[in-house]
């Protein structure tokens, strides 16, 4: 129940953040603040993280990637795994992918049981976390933490962008 509640809170918070972002001109959402990812790159990275931790590790998918997914900057690059940092998709396009990823997490959350939380998962698939025998519980903690921290960064950066205009 705690995981489902945390995810619902994060979705509500992100809804507010994305509503705020929609008030900015699109070029501003591609602007990097303090040499960090732009708002759109942040959403693309969360898509990658969700695909890796939920799509690959929890759901066992071998091809969860979307062309707009963005791994971390130091990622080695893998065949078949997207990572074009220079892509400039529109906010609506990125939010559509994000909606699919959020639905994937929601589906996992809805089916959670104590046994499922304790289930051990592993993967050596390209782009996936190289985790061996990690619990579903830990995978979900990573996703929740990524979502929480990156929303804080996004809000901070939107405030900086607002000051510039």
C-alpha positions in Angstrom: 0.0 0.0 0.0 2.9 2.4 0.8 4.4 2.0 -2.7 1.0 2.6 -4.3 0.5 5.7 -2.2 4.0 7.0 -2.9 3.4 6.5 -6.7 0.1 8.3 -6.6 1.7 11.2 -4.7 4.5 11.4 -7.3 2.0 11.4 -10.2 0.0 14.2 -8.7 3.2 16.3 -8.0 4.5 15.6 -11.5 1.1 16.6 -13.0 1.5 20.0 -11.3 5.1 20.3 -12.5 4.2 19.5 -16.1 1.3 21.9 -16.0 3.7 24.6 -14.9 6.1 23.6 -17.7 3.4 24.0 -20.3 3.3 27.7 -19.5 6.9 28.1 -20.8 7.8 28.5 -24.4 9.0 25.2 -25.8 12.6 26.5 -26.4 12.9 27.2 -22.7 12.1 23.6 -21.9 15.1 22.6 -24.0 17.4 25.0 -22.2 20.0 23.6 -19.8 20.2 25.3 -16.4 23.6 25.3 -14.6 24.9 22.7 -17.1 22.4 20.1 -16.1 19.6 18.5 -18.2 16.8 20.5 -19.6 13.3 19.9 -18.5 12.6 17.7 -21.5 15.9 15.8 -21.1 14.9 15.1 -17.5 11.6 13.6 -18.6 13.4 11.5 -21.2 15.8 10.3 -18.6 13.0 9.2 -16.3 11.6 7.3 -19.3 14.9 5.4 -19.6 15.1 4.8 -15.8 11.6 3.4 -15.7 12.2 1.2 -18.8 15.4 -0.2 -17.2 14.2 -0.8 -13.6 10.6 -1.7 -14.3 10.5 -2.7 -17.9 13.6 -4.9 -17.9 14.1 -5.9 -14.3 10.6 -6.3 -13.0 8.6 -7.1 -16.1 11.4 -9.0 -17.9 11.1 -7.1 -21.2 14.0 -7.4 -23.6 13.0 -4.4 -25.6 11.4 -1.7 -23.4 13.1 1.2 -25.0 11.6 4.2 -26.8 13.7 6.2 -29.2 13.4 9.2 -26.9 14.8 7.5 -23.8 17.9 9.1 -22.4 20.4 7.2 -20.3 22.7 8.9 -17.8 25.5 11.0 -19.3 28.3 8.5 -18.6 26.4 5.5 -20.0 28.6 3.5 -22.2 26.1 3.3 -25.1 24.6 0.0 -26.2 23.4 -1.4 -29.5 19.7 -1.1 -29.7 19.4 1.2 -26.7 18.6 4.9 -27.6 20.5 7.8 -26.1 20.4 10.8 -28.4 21.0 13.7 -26.0 20.7 16.2 -28.9 17.2 15.1 -29.9 14.7 17.9 -29.4 11.2 16.4 -29.2 8.3 18.5 -28.3 6.9 18.4 -24.8 3.7 16.7 -25.9 5.6 13.9 -27.5 7.7 13.4 -24.4 4.7 13.5 -22.2 2.9 10.9 -24.3 5.9 8.5 -23.7 5.9 9.5 -20.1 2.2 8.6 -19.8 2.9 5.1 -21.1 5.7 4.6 -18.6 3.6 5.9 -15.7 0.9 3.4 -16.7 3.5 0.6 -16.7 4.5 1.5 -13.2 0.9 1.9 -12.1 0.1 -1.7 -13.4 3.1 -3.1 -11.4 1.9 -1.2 -8.3 -1.6 -2.5 -8.7 -0.4 -6.1 -8.8 2.0 -5.9 -5.8 1.9 -8.4 -3.0 4.4 -9.0 -0.3 5.7 -12.0 -2.2 6.1 -9.9 -5.4 8.0 -7.3 -3.5 10.4 -9.9 -2.2 10.8 -11.5 -5.7 14.5 -11.4 -6.8 15.2 -10.2 -10.3 18.4 -10.0 -12.4 19.4 -8.8 -15.8 22.4 -8.5 -18.1 20.4 -7.0 -21.0 22.0 -4.0 -22.7 21.0 -0.8 -21.0 19.6 -2.4 -17.9 21.0 -2.1 -14.5 23.6 -4.8 -14.0 21.8 -5.9 -10.8 21.9 -9.5 -9.8 19.3 -10.9 -7.4 17.8 -7.5 -6.4 14.3 -7.4 -5.0 11.3 -5.9 -6.8 11.1 -3.7 -3.7 14.5 -2.3 -4.3 13.8 -1.7 -8.0 10.7 0.3 -7.1 12.6 2.3 -4.5 15.1 3.3 -7.2 12.2 4.4 -9.5 10.5 6.3 -6.7 13.7 8.0 -5.7 14.5 9.0 -9.3 11.1 10.4 -9.8 11.3 12.4 -6.5 14.7 13.8 -7.0 14.3 14.7 -10.6 11.0 16.5 -10.0 12.8 18.6 -7.4 15.5 19.4 -10.0 12.8 20.2 -12.6 11.0 22.6 -10.2 14.3 24.3 -9.3 15.2 24.7 -13.0 11.7 26.0 -14.0 12.1 28.6 -11.2 15.4 29.6 -12.7 14.0 29.8 -16.2 11.1 31.9 -14.9 13.6 34.4 -13.5 15.3 34.7 -16.9 12.0 35.7 -18.6 
